[in-house]
Amino acid sequence: MSIYEFEAVRANGEKISLSQYKGKTLLIVNTASKCAYTPQFEDLQKLYLQLKDQNFEMIGFPCNQFGAQEPGDSQGAEEFCKLNYGVTFPIFAKVEVNGKDAHPLFQYLKEEMPFRGFDESNGSEKFLKMMISQKNPEWLTGDEIKWNFTKFLVDPSGTVLRRYEPSEEPRDFEQEIAELIK
């Protein structure tokens, strides 16, 4: 199995097969417009522009499961990204990433790349853990996505290579992706 066996709906309602990304390095991100991590859109867009002509693609999936930080509809989420951060990478329809209604793609991504645990020496991750314990303690354990801006790196054959947690910013891993697409 690979990510290419899944379908997803774009923010405009168009259903597509992820097989259209076959042969490309892919970064899949769950996003939100009212999150402390929302400014990552700026660096995600820079990374996308830097690498998009080198067999790289990025796709965003808005999610409202974390602190109701994506309250509008899918098209509103896409518009926010474009207007406020100049996002040109594809934004898909809102999805759930955890629980019984999680999109099958995100169920698969979590199975393939489990949560690595919290790095208590990292102040941002320590804060994130504290916030989750207050708002969604059920997501502290297991491989559930912990918050918005969890990112999954997929190689051109569809294999999930890496899971970057919300506190890991694009500049932290842009070199790793650049090396992969060489």
Secondary structure as UniProt FT lines:
FT   HELIX           3..5
FT   STRAND          7..10
FT   TURN            11..12
FT   STRAND          15..17
FT   HELIX           18..21
FT   TURN            22..23
FT   STRAND          25..31
FT   TURN            36..39
FT   HELIX           40..51
FT   HELIX           52..54
FT   STRAND          56..62
FT   TURN            65..68
FT   HELIX           74..85
FT   STRAND          91..92
FT   TURN            100..101
FT   HELIX           104..112
FT   TURN            120..121
FT   HELIX           123..135
FT   HELIX           137..139
FT   TURN            142..143
FT   STRAND          151..154
FT   TURN            156..157
FT   STRAND          160..164
FT   TURN            166..167
FT   HELIX           170..181
//
